């Protein structure tokens, strides 16, 4: 093999005459007639000095090496006879490597396609693997001549003595049937018999954002989008969005091949939603200036937004994060929007309670499936708490209306006997009354109480009510987990706190628990 580092060839295949540059030109020349955009992409990568190039008699490899690894290779080359005697190898922990091959054997492709369809027919009847199973459409076998396969693999080691590049098996690779029709292929292990299967789906824009810190993967798609934008004007917008590396602007489940048909971002969203046979959606002109990630999130979240307030979302760019789970897209978007509204408070206090309230409020909002609309004008913690409480009451009435307080005989809190003025909440009505009177969402704890995780009490002192949560430790006994005043206030008089703690301590002593006070 030969390795190009900092513009200089380091040869480990003796008698192999061409330089790395000549090998690059020869290998890439074969791409020109098949996919000129891939040719441009790999040409740009080969010219990027951040990447190292390795060539052997089969493939051309692109990878990233750090300075220590580069210096090791140079040192090995300069002292090759010595190092070969001790059989020294370079192991690389996190290096990704890119290489390509051209496949023009139709019979092999048809064999793969038949295997895929046979597997698809069996598994489509079952519940599993739905994410991977697709029907490959619009493939005319007569038109299939050559396709290019792009591999991204982890590099195990470089063996200079044997002139071998040792790679981990490719779990993911891409089949370029043409410039826009690209298949994403993944190897999965079946849980039933631990056999491996190759599953293919059409490439989504979302996949392009899976670069993390992998510059090679990022630059490959960046150069490819740039090359397409030369002949497809709309792709300039897509390229510029992808250039915003930290914005995850393209993190949407839209098929890559729709880019060839779209006139602009709004039209692209329309094409995608039409392919899903969705009819109830609205498209706005402002989508053309927003990221696809944010525009698609607005479409998904619209049922939770009042019609007369949609302009608030269209006029503001909040900078979407990566959506780890499409099922959580609406929650992620609304949490991000609300967090942006409360940015000043979050920076000032860094309060975990605020983040908990945001997450809990949005979770209940989505759980109510549009029966309560999102309030985009929340800009203070007090308003957030009020809105949270209101929706919690509605949520409890709908979701918990059939829920009763039931403590089984083994529930550890049945042994706890506190003074009569510290009253345990025993019925669903007690919980709802406590919540309404003390302006909190204590009724959300009914399930936890039934499961033996905690117990709830109420205490009345100097015309003020306090809601108390007590938890249990098998060895240490009972302890006060939290006590809240009106509207979840933490302003608890010292005498109240002492009285509650002393009462719990007396019970622990009576029940012979270890004489330690649990402090959380």
HUWO-V694124 format. One record per backbone hydrogen bond with DSSP energy under -0.5 kcal/mol. CO is the residue of the C=O (numbers start at 1). NH is the residue of the N-H. If there is no record, write none. Layout:
co & nh
CO & NH
CO & NH
This chain:
co & nh
1 & 12
2 & 55
3 & 5
3 & 10
4 & 53
5 & 8
8 & 5
9 & 11
10 & 3
12 & 14
13 & 16
15 & 17
19 & 23
20 & 24
21 & 25
22 & 26
23 & 27
24 & 28
25 & 29
26 & 30
27 & 30
28 & 31
28 & 32
29 & 32
31 & 34
31 & 35
35 & 39
36 & 40
37 & 41
38 & 42
39 & 43
40 & 44
41 & 45
42 & 46
43 & 47
44 & 48
45 & 48
47 & 49
48 & 51
52 & 63
53 & 4
54 & 61
55 & 2
59 & 56
61 & 54
62 & 98
63 & 52
66 & 70
67 & 71
68 & 72
69 & 73
70 & 74
71 & 75
72 & 76
73 & 77
74 & 78
75 & 79
76 & 79
77 & 80
79 & 83
80 & 84
81 & 85
82 & 86
83 & 88
84 & 87
89 & 91
90 & 158
95 & 155
96 & 64
97 & 153
98 & 62
99 & 151
101 & 103
101 & 149
102 & 104
103 & 147
104 & 106
105 & 108
105 & 109
106 & 110
107 & 111
108 & 112
109 & 113
110 & 114
111 & 115
112 & 116
113 & 117
114 & 118
115 & 119
116 & 120
117 & 121
118 & 122
119 & 123
120 & 124
122 & 125
123 & 126
127 & 130
129 & 132
129 & 133
132 & 134
134 & 136
135 & 137
138 & 140
139 & 141
140 & 143
140 & 144
141 & 144
143 & 145
147 & 103
148 & 150
148 & 176
149 & 101
149 & 151
150 & 174
151 & 99
153 & 97
154 & 156
154 & 168
156 & 92
157 & 159
157 & 166
158 & 90
158 & 160
159 & 163
159 & 164
164 & 159
164 & 166
165 & 167
166 & 156
166 & 157
169 & 171
171 & 187
172 & 152
173 & 185
174 & 150
174 & 176
175 & 177
175 & 183
176 & 148
180 & 182
181 & 177
181 & 178
182 & 203
183 & 175
183 & 185
184 & 201
185 & 173
186 & 188
186 & 199
188 & 190
188 & 197
190 & 194
195 & 190
197 & 188
197 & 199
199 & 186
201 & 184
203 & 256
204 & 207
204 & 208
205 & 208
205 & 209
206 & 209
207 & 210
209 & 212
211 & 214
213 & 215
214 & 218
215 & 219
216 & 220
217 & 221
218 & 222
219 & 223
220 & 224
221 & 225
222 & 226
223 & 227
224 & 228
225 & 229
226 & 230
227 & 230
228 & 231
228 & 232
231 & 233
232 & 235
233 & 236
234 & 237
234 & 238
235 & 239
236 & 240
237 & 241
238 & 242
239 & 243
240 & 244
241 & 244
243 & 245
244 & 247
244 & 248
244 & 249
248 & 251
249 & 293
250 & 252
252 & 206
252 & 254
254 & 205
255 & 258
256 & 259
257 & 260
258 & 261
258 & 262
264 & 268
265 & 269
266 & 270
267 & 271
268 & 272
269 & 273
270 & 274
271 & 275
272 & 276
273 & 278
274 & 277
279 & 281
284 & 287
285 & 288
286 & 289
286 & 290
291 & 295
292 & 296
293 & 297
294 & 298
295 & 299
296 & 300
297 & 301
298 & 302
299 & 302
301 & 304
302 & 305
304 & 374
306 & 309
307 & 310
309 & 312
309 & 313
310 & 313
310 & 314
311 & 315
316 & 318
322 & 324
325 & 328
326 & 329
328 & 332
329 & 333
330 & 334
331 & 335
332 & 336
333 & 337
334 & 338
335 & 339
336 & 340
337 & 341
338 & 342
340 & 343
342 & 346
343 & 347
344 & 348
345 & 349
345 & 350
346 & 350
350 & 352
351 & 355
352 & 356
353 & 357
354 & 358
355 & 359
356 & 360
357 & 361
358 & 362
359 & 363
360 & 364
361 & 365
362 & 366
363 & 367
364 & 368
365 & 370
366 & 369
368 & 371
374 & 376
375 & 378
377 & 379
380 & 384
381 & 385
382 & 386
383 & 387
384 & 388
385 & 389
386 & 390
387 & 391
388 & 392
389 & 393
390 & 394
391 & 395
392 & 396
393 & 397
394 & 398
395 & 399
396 & 400
400 & 403
404 & 406
406 & 408
408 & 411
411 & 414
412 & 415
413 & 416
416 & 418
419 & 422
421 & 423
421 & 460
423 & 458
424 & 426
427 & 431
428 & 432
429 & 433
430 & 434
431 & 435
432 & 436
433 & 437
434 & 438
435 & 439
435 & 440
438 & 487
438 & 488
441 & 444
442 & 445
443 & 446
445 & 449
446 & 450
447 & 451
448 & 453
448 & 454
449 & 452
455 & 470
456 & 425
457 & 468
458 & 423
459 & 466
461 & 464
464 & 461
466 & 459
467 & 484
468 & 457
469 & 481
469 & 482
470 & 455
471 & 479
473 & 477
475 & 514
477 & 473
479 & 471
479 & 481
482 & 469
484 & 467
485 & 488
486 & 489
489 & 485
490 & 492
491 & 493
493 & 497
494 & 498
495 & 499
496 & 500
497 & 501
498 & 502
499 & 503
500 & 504
501 & 505
502 & 506
503 & 507
504 & 508
505 & 509
506 & 510
507 & 511
508 & 513
509 & 512
514 & 516
516 & 518
517 & 519
